[in-house]
């Protein structure tokens, strides 16, 4: 393909992209294919000769698209969103065009300095203290692993970086029983081991109980163990529960334990001053992460990771072989030393486009609208005698279940709601997911898509009511 062919095909593709986004809700929101159906249509061997781009794009539309779940549909109310917006897409197009590897300042000075500036903007917008330093990671899972490695080196005096772990290590990590499942993977990768992860009990709102945290820390200290890290969550995946950050910070300060905060989804909502009570005490945490790629209309991947002690972060990861040394190293930031990978994408560009094109007020208006839609739907469910809420709704995730009056047995209700979920999602008109709260099969409805409107919520509820009525 030459530049003229590229220009021609790119125009066609942008037209297709615009049409797709304009009509995305006309597609079945969840892919309707069976396992292996897409694979059967793909040749087992790669082509030896070049293929015409029109044929490739035709196969994309006919083979790939039927097997895609449409995350950008306003009928997508599953998981947490992975939102995009037009300015973000355009930013990604430029990032792909530039093809820059942004590991060091010298490899693309503008990319490094834009990232530093945009992370400063983002921190100011969302209530993060000015003395914190930010860097973009790929996901919150990676950011939390980064925090655990920082905590590991802090508690060991950087000995583990030098000597490694001994068998049966004595360092412990603490999180809520409702914390994201990636924490278990992270403690294994970081070398703490799953047996050294303490899952702390939660209260009636599914938030961590500080007194139980302190009890666990004291018990480990009495047994000769060394508490290394506490992971608090602002907006748990299951129910968006808010761990009491100030009380947890008090405990971490008292016992000199590293405190990391996972606000992967909820962090975007801190753009609203009225919600910053959720992160009161943030000035005393050691690290904090949230994902603009979830709720700030910025394409995946873009995870904002902030640390109080920049020097400690760099000391944990810095390795400078001769081929990477430059005369500017003492005067600039080299983000390759701020996390696990050496290679880095130019992620800041799309975020810069989004913040500038929406403006802070535009972003706030979007988030407030989602919260208002969720509050209205919460009231609808509360007033319906056949449904019940199973958790508070501090943000835009509604946890509920179908509970007809003639069934009181939780096992039967679990089975009934599992069947209901399957019928809803098989329709192709809505996609929601489930969790389990206190053993109860719980339907999750997340109202956070970039273009969701009241009519989409109303249509979703009508479908849920229709499908539930057919189970009686």
C-alpha positions as CSV (number, residue, x, y, z in Angstrom):
1,X,0.0,0.0,0.0
2,X,1.4,3.4,-0.9
3,X,0.4,6.8,0.4
4,X,-2.3,7.4,-2.2
5,X,-3.9,4.1,-1.6
6,X,-3.7,4.7,2.2
7,X,-5.4,8.1,1.7
8,X,-8.2,6.5,-0.3
9,X,-8.8,3.5,2.1
10,X,-8.5,5.8,5.2
11,X,-11.3,8.0,3.9
12,X,-13.5,4.9,3.3
13,X,-12.7,3.6,6.8
14,X,-13.4,6.9,8.6
15,X,-16.8,7.0,6.8
16,X,-17.4,3.4,8.0
17,X,-16.3,4.3,11.6
18,X,-18.7,7.3,11.7
19,X,-21.6,5.2,10.3
20,X,-20.8,2.5,12.8
21,X,-20.8,4.8,15.8
22,X,-24.0,6.6,14.6
23,X,-25.9,3.3,14.3
24,X,-24.1,1.2,16.9
25,X,-27.3,0.5,18.9
26,X,-28.8,-1.3,15.9
27,X,-26.3,-4.2,16.4
28,X,-27.0,-7.0,18.9
29,X,-25.1,-5.6,21.8
30,X,-23.5,-8.9,22.8
31,X,-21.9,-11.0,20.1
32,X,-24.3,-13.8,19.0
33,X,-21.7,-16.3,17.8
34,X,-20.8,-19.7,19.3
35,X,-17.3,-20.6,20.5
36,X,-15.1,-21.4,17.5
37,X,-17.4,-19.8,14.9
38,X,-15.1,-17.0,14.0
39,X,-12.0,-19.3,14.0
40,X,-13.6,-21.6,11.4
41,X,-13.7,-18.7,8.9
42,X,-10.0,-17.8,9.2
43,X,-7.5,-19.7,7.1
44,X,-5.1,-21.9,9.0
45,X,-2.1,-20.6,7.1
46,X,-1.1,-17.0,6.6
47,X,-1.3,-15.7,2.9
48,X,2.0,-16.1,1.0
49,X,1.0,-13.3,-1.5
50,X,-0.3,-9.9,-0.8
51,X,-4.0,-9.5,-0.6
52,X,-6.1,-6.6,-1.8
53,X,-7.1,-4.3,1.1
54,X,-10.7,-4.2,-0.1
55,X,-10.9,-8.0,0.5
56,X,-9.3,-7.6,3.9
57,X,-11.8,-5.0,5.0
58,X,-14.7,-7.0,3.5
59,X,-13.6,-10.0,5.7
60,X,-13.4,-7.6,8.7
61,X,-17.1,-6.7,8.2
62,X,-18.3,-10.2,7.4
63,X,-16.1,-12.4,9.7
64,X,-15.0,-10.2,12.6
65,X,-17.9,-7.8,13.2
66,X,-20.5,-10.6,13.9
67,X,-18.2,-11.8,16.7
68,X,-17.8,-8.4,18.3
69,X,-19.6,-7.3,21.5
70,X,-20.4,-3.7,21.1
71,X,-19.0,-1.9,24.1
72,X,-19.9,1.5,22.7
73,X,-23.6,0.7,22.4
74,X,-25.7,2.7,24.9
75,X,-27.4,-0.7,25.5
76,X,-24.1,-2.0,26.9
77,X,-24.6,-1.9,30.7
78,X,-22.3,-4.7,31.7
79,X,-19.0,-4.8,33.6
80,X,-17.7,-1.3,33.8
81,X,-17.6,0.7,30.5
82,X,-14.6,1.0,28.3
83,X,-15.7,4.3,26.8
84,X,-14.4,6.2,23.9
85,X,-15.3,9.6,22.3
86,X,-14.6,11.2,18.9
87,X,-11.7,13.3,20.1
88,X,-10.1,10.2,21.7
89,X,-10.4,8.2,18.5
90,X,-8.8,10.9,16.5
91,X,-6.0,11.1,19.1
92,X,-5.5,7.3,18.8
93,X,-5.3,7.7,15.0
94,X,-2.5,10.2,15.3
95,X,-0.7,8.0,17.9
96,X,-0.8,5.1,15.5
97,X,0.4,7.4,12.6
98,X,3.4,8.7,14.6
99,X,4.3,5.2,15.7
100,X,6.5,6.5,18.5
101,X,8.1,4.4,21.2
102,X,8.0,6.8,24.2
103,X,10.2,5.0,26.8
104,X,12.5,7.9,27.4
105,X,12.5,11.7,27.1
106,X,15.0,11.5,24.2
107,X,12.8,9.0,22.2
108,X,10.0,11.6,21.9
109,X,10.4,14.7,24.1
110,X,7.0,16.1,23.4
111,X,5.3,12.8,24.4
112,X,7.1,12.8,27.8
113,X,6.4,16.4,28.5
114,X,2.8,16.2,27.4
115,X,2.2,13.2,29.7
116,X,3.7,15.1,32.6
117,X,1.5,18.1,31.9
118,X,-1.7,16.2,31.3
119,X,-1.2,14.1,34.4
120,X,-0.9,17.4,36.3
121,X,-4.2,18.6,34.7
122,X,-5.9,15.4,35.6
123,X,-4.7,15.4,39.2
124,X,-5.9,18.9,39.7
125,X,-9.3,18.1,38.1
126,X,-9.9,15.1,40.4
127,X,-8.6,16.3,43.7
128,X,-5.2,14.6,43.8
129,X,-2.7,16.6,45.9
130,X,-0.3,18.8,44.0
131,X,2.8,17.1,45.5
132,X,1.8,13.8,43.9
133,X,3.5,12.7,40.6
134,X,1.6,10.9,37.9
135,X,2.3,8.5,35.0
136,X,0.1,6.7,32.6
137,X,0.1,2.9,32.9
138,X,-1.8,0.5,30.7
139,X,-4.3,-0.9,33.3
140,X,-5.1,-0.5,37.0
141,X,-4.0,-4.1,37.4
142,X,-0.5,-3.1,36.3
143,X,-0.6,0.0,38.4
144,X,-1.5,-2.0,41.5
145,X,1.3,-4.4,40.8
146,X,3.6,-1.4,40.5
147,X,2.4,-0.2,43.9
148,X,2.9,-3.6,45.5
149,X,6.5,-3.7,44.2
150,X,7.0,-0.2,45.7
151,X,5.6,-1.4,49.0
152,X,7.8,-4.5,48.9
153,X,10.9,-2.5,48.4
154,X,10.0,0.1,51.0
155,X,9.3,-2.5,53.8
156,X,12.5,-4.5,52.9
157,X,14.8,-1.5,52.5
158,X,15.2,-2.4,48.8
159,X,16.8,-5.7,49.8
160,X,14.4,-7.8,47.8
161,X,15.4,-6.0,44.6
162,X,19.0,-7.0,45.4
163,X,18.7,-10.4,47.1
164,X,15.3,-11.7,46.1
165,X,12.7,-13.4,48.3
166,X,13.6,-16.2,50.6
167,X,11.1,-19.1,50.8
168,X,8.3,-18.5,53.2
169,X,8.6,-14.7,53.2
170,X,7.2,-12.7,56.1
171,X,5.5,-9.8,54.2
172,X,1.7,-9.5,54.2
173,X,-0.8,-7.6,52.1
174,X,-4.4,-6.5,53.1
175,X,-7.5,-5.8,51.0
176,X,-11.3,-6.0,51.3
177,X,-13.0,-9.3,50.5
178,X,-14.7,-7.2,47.7
179,X,-11.5,-5.9,46.2
180,X,-10.9,-6.6,42.5
181,X,-9.7,-10.1,41.7
182,X,-6.5,-8.8,40.0
183,X,-5.1,-8.2,43.4
184,X,-4.7,-12.0,43.9
185,X,-2.7,-12.2,40.6
186,X,-0.6,-9.2,41.6
187,X,0.4,-10.6,45.0
188,X,1.5,-13.8,43.3
189,X,3.5,-11.9,40.6
190,X,5.1,-9.6,43.2
191,X,6.3,-12.6,45.2
192,X,4.2,-12.1,48.4
193,X,2.2,-15.3,47.7
194,X,-1.5,-15.8,47.9
195,X,-1.2,-17.2,51.5
196,X,0.1,-13.8,52.6
197,X,-2.9,-11.9,51.3
198,X,-5.4,-11.0,54.0
199,X,-9.0,-10.4,52.9
200,X,-10.7,-8.1,55.4
201,X,-14.4,-8.4,56.2
202,X,-16.8,-5.8,54.9
203,X,-19.8,-4.0,56.4
204,X,-23.4,-3.8,55.3
205,X,-22.5,-1.5,52.4
206,X,-19.7,-3.9,51.3
207,X,-17.0,-1.5,52.4
208,X,-13.9,-2.6,54.3
209,X,-14.2,-2.6,58.1
210,X,-11.2,-0.6,59.5
211,X,-11.4,-2.3,62.9
212,X,-11.0,-5.7,61.2
213,X,-8.0,-4.3,59.2
214,X,-6.3,-3.2,62.3
215,X,-7.1,-6.5,64.0
216,X,-5.4,-8.4,61.2
217,X,-2.3,-6.2,61.1
218,X,-1.9,-6.5,64.9
219,X,-2.2,-10.2,64.7
220,X,0.4,-10.5,62.0
221,X,2.8,-8.3,63.9
222,X,2.3,-10.5,67.0
223,X,3.2,-13.5,64.9
224,X,6.5,-11.9,63.7
225,X,5.2,-11.0,60.2
226,X,5.7,-7.6,58.5
227,X,2.7,-5.8,57.1
228,X,3.8,-4.4,53.7
229,X,0.7,-2.9,51.9
230,X,-3.0,-2.2,52.3
231,X,-5.1,-1.8,49.2
232,X,-8.2,0.3,49.7
233,X,-10.9,0.5,47.0
234,X,-13.0,3.5,46.0
235,X,-15.8,1.9,44.0
236,X,-15.5,-1.9,44.2
237,X,-16.2,-3.9,41.0
238,X,-19.1,-5.8,42.5
239,X,-21.1,-3.0,43.9
240,X,-19.0,0.3,43.8
241,X,-18.6,0.2,47.6
242,X,-16.5,3.0,49.0
243,X,-13.8,1.9,51.6
244,X,-13.4,4.4,54.4
245,X,-10.2,6.0,53.3
246,X,-9.5,8.3,56.2
247,X,-9.8,5.6,58.8
248,X,-7.7,3.2,56.7
249,X,-5.1,5.9,56.3
250,X,-5.0,6.4,60.1
251,X,-4.3,2.7,60.6
252,X,-1.6,2.6,57.9
253,X,0.1,5.7,59.3
254,X,0.0,4.2,62.8
255,X,1.7,1.0,61.7
256,X,3.8,2.5,58.9
257,X,2.2,0.4,56.2
258,X,2.2,1.4,52.5
259,X,-1.3,2.4,51.4
260,X,-2.4,2.0,47.8
261,X,-5.9,3.1,46.6
262,X,-7.7,1.5,43.7
263,X,-10.2,3.9,42.3
264,X,-10.1,2.4,38.8
265,X,-13.7,3.1,37.9
266,X,-14.9,5.7,40.5
267,X,-11.9,8.0,40.2
268,X,-13.3,9.8,37.2
269,X,-16.3,10.8,39.4
270,X,-13.9,12.8,41.5
271,X,-14.1,15.4,38.8
272,X,-17.3,16.4,40.7
273,X,-16.4,18.4,43.8
274,X,-19.5,17.1,45.6
275,X,-18.2,13.5,45.4
276,X,-14.7,14.1,46.8
277,X,-15.8,13.0,50.2
278,X,-15.0,9.6,48.9
279,X,-11.3,10.3,48.8
280,X,-10.9,12.3,52.0
281,X,-7.5,11.5,53.4
282,X,-5.9,11.0,49.9
283,X,-3.0,13.3,50.9
284,X,-1.9,10.5,53.2
285,X,-1.9,7.6,50.8
286,X,1.3,6.4,49.0
287,X,-0.2,5.6,45.6
288,X,-3.5,6.0,43.8
289,X,-4.9,4.8,40.4
290,X,-7.9,5.4,38.3
291,X,-8.8,4.7,34.7
292,X,-9.8,7.4,32.3
293,X,-10.4,4.6,29.8
294,X,-13.4,3.5,31.9
295,X,-15.5,6.6,32.5
296,X,-13.7,9.6,31.0
297,X,-14.4,8.8,27.4
298,X,-10.8,8.0,26.6
299,X,-10.0,4.8,24.6
300,X,-8.4,1.9,26.2
301,X,-5.7,1.8,27.4
302,X,-5.1,4.7,29.8
303,X,-4.6,4.2,33.5
304,X,-3.6,7.2,35.6
305,X,-1.2,6.2,38.4
306,X,-0.1,8.7,41.1
307,X,2.5,8.4,43.8
308,X,3.5,10.6,46.7
309,X,7.2,9.6,46.6
310,X,8.4,9.8,43.0
311,X,12.0,9.0,44.0
312,X,10.9,5.7,45.6
313,X,9.0,4.7,42.5
314,X,12.0,5.4,40.3
315,X,14.4,3.6,42.7
316,X,12.1,0.5,42.6
317,X,12.3,0.2,38.8
318,X,15.3,2.1,37.5
319,X,17.8,0.2,35.4
320,X,19.9,2.1,32.9
321,X,22.0,0.1,30.5
322,X,24.6,2.0,28.5
323,X,22.6,2.2,25.4
324,X,19.8,4.1,27.1
325,X,22.0,6.7,28.8
326,X,21.7,10.3,27.5
327,X,23.2,13.6,28.5
328,X,19.7,14.9,29.5
329,X,18.9,12.1,32.0
330,X,19.5,14.3,35.1
331,X,17.2,17.0,33.8
332,X,14.2,15.1,32.5
333,X,11.7,12.3,33.3
334,X,12.3,8.9,31.7
335,X,9.0,7.2,32.2
336,X,10.5,3.8,31.4
337,X,11.7,3.9,35.1
338,X,8.2,4.6,36.4
339,X,6.8,1.1,35.9
340,X,7.3,-2.5,34.6
341,X,7.6,-2.2,30.8
342,X,10.4,-0.6,28.9
343,X,8.3,0.1,25.8
344,X,5.6,2.7,26.2
345,X,2.8,4.0,23.9
346,X,2.0,7.7,23.4
347,X,-1.1,7.4,25.6
348,X,-1.2,11.0,26.7
349,X,-2.2,12.4,23.3
350,X,-5.8,11.0,23.3
351,X,-6.3,12.1,26.9
352,X,-5.1,15.6,26.0
353,X,-7.6,15.7,23.1
354,X,-10.5,14.5,25.3
355,X,-9.9,17.0,28.1
356,X,-9.5,19.9,25.7
357,X,-12.5,19.0,23.5
358,X,-14.9,18.3,26.4
359,X,-13.5,20.8,28.8
360,X,-13.8,20.2,32.6
361,X,-17.5,21.3,32.6
362,X,-18.3,19.1,29.7
363,X,-16.9,16.1,31.4
364,X,-18.7,17.0,34.6
365,X,-22.0,17.3,32.8
366,X,-21.6,13.8,31.3
367,X,-20.8,12.2,34.7
368,X,-23.7,14.0,36.5
369,X,-26.1,12.9,33.8
370,X,-25.1,9.2,34.3
371,X,-25.5,9.6,38.1
372,X,-28.9,11.2,37.6
373,X,-30.0,8.3,35.3
374,X,-28.9,5.8,37.9
375,X,-30.7,7.6,40.7
376,X,-33.9,7.6,38.7
377,X,-33.6,3.9,37.9
378,X,-32.8,3.1,41.5
379,X,-36.1,4.7,42.5
380,X,-37.9,2.7,39.8
381,X,-36.5,-0.6,41.2
382,X,-37.3,0.4,44.8
383,X,-40.9,0.9,43.9
384,X,-41.3,-2.4,42.0
385,X,-42.7,-5.1,44.3
386,X,-41.1,-7.9,42.2
387,X,-37.5,-6.5,42.4
388,X,-35.2,-5.5,45.2
389,X,-31.9,-3.6,45.5
390,X,-29.1,-5.6,47.0
391,X,-26.6,-2.8,47.6
392,X,-26.4,1.0,48.0
393,X,-26.0,3.0,44.8
394,X,-23.3,5.6,45.5
395,X,-22.5,6.0,41.8
396,X,-24.0,4.6,38.7
397,X,-23.9,0.8,39.3
398,X,-27.2,-0.7,40.4
399,X,-27.2,-4.1,42.1
400,X,-30.6,-5.8,42.2
401,X,-32.5,-9.0,41.7
402,X,-35.8,-10.3,40.6
403,X,-37.7,-11.4,43.8
404,X,-41.3,-12.4,43.2
405,X,-43.3,-12.6,46.4
406,X,-44.0,-16.3,46.1
407,X,-40.3,-17.3,46.4
408,X,-38.3,-16.8,49.7
409,X,-35.6,-19.4,49.1
410,X,-32.3,-17.8,48.2
411,X,-31.1,-20.8,46.2
412,X,-34.2,-20.7,44.1
413,X,-33.9,-17.0,43.7
414,X,-30.3,-17.4,42.6
415,X,-31.3,-20.0,39.9
416,X,-34.2,-17.8,38.8
417,X,-32.0,-14.7,38.4
418,X,-29.3,-16.7,36.6
419,X,-31.9,-17.8,34.0
420,X,-33.3,-14.2,33.8
421,X,-29.8,-12.9,33.0
422,X,-29.3,-15.5,30.3
423,X,-32.6,-14.6,28.7
424,X,-31.9,-10.8,28.8
425,X,-28.4,-11.2,27.2
426,X,-29.5,-13.7,24.6
427,X,-32.0,-11.1,23.3
428,X,-29.2,-9.0,21.9
429,X,-31.1,-5.9,23.1
430,X,-29.2,-5.4,26.3
431,X,-26.1,-6.7,28.0
432,X,-25.8,-6.7,31.8
433,X,-23.7,-8.9,34.1
434,X,-23.9,-10.4,37.6
435,X,-22.0,-10.7,40.8
436,X,-22.6,-12.4,44.1
437,X,-23.2,-10.4,47.2
438,X,-23.5,-12.3,50.4
439,X,-24.1,-15.4,48.3
440,X,-27.0,-13.9,46.4
441,X,-26.9,-13.9,42.6
442,X,-27.0,-10.2,41.8
443,X,-27.8,-8.4,38.5
444,X,-25.5,-5.4,37.8
445,X,-26.7,-2.6,35.6
446,X,-24.0,0.1,34.9
447,X,-25.3,3.3,33.4
448,X,-22.1,4.9,32.1
449,X,-21.9,4.6,28.3
450,X,-20.7,7.8,26.5
451,X,-24.0,8.3,24.7
452,X,-26.6,6.7,27.0
453,X,-29.9,8.5,27.3
454,X,-33.0,8.1,29.5
455,X,-34.7,6.2,26.7
456,X,-32.0,3.5,26.7
457,X,-32.5,3.0,30.5
458,X,-36.2,2.8,30.0
459,X,-35.9,0.3,27.2
460,X,-33.5,-1.8,29.3
461,X,-36.0,-1.9,32.2
462,X,-38.9,-2.8,30.0
463,X,-36.9,-5.7,28.6
464,X,-35.9,-6.9,32.1
465,X,-39.6,-6.7,33.2
466,X,-40.7,-8.5,30.0
467,X,-38.2,-11.3,30.4
468,X,-38.9,-11.7,34.2
469,X,-42.7,-11.9,33.6
470,X,-42.2,-14.9,31.3
471,X,-40.4,-16.8,34.1
472,X,-43.5,-17.0,36.3
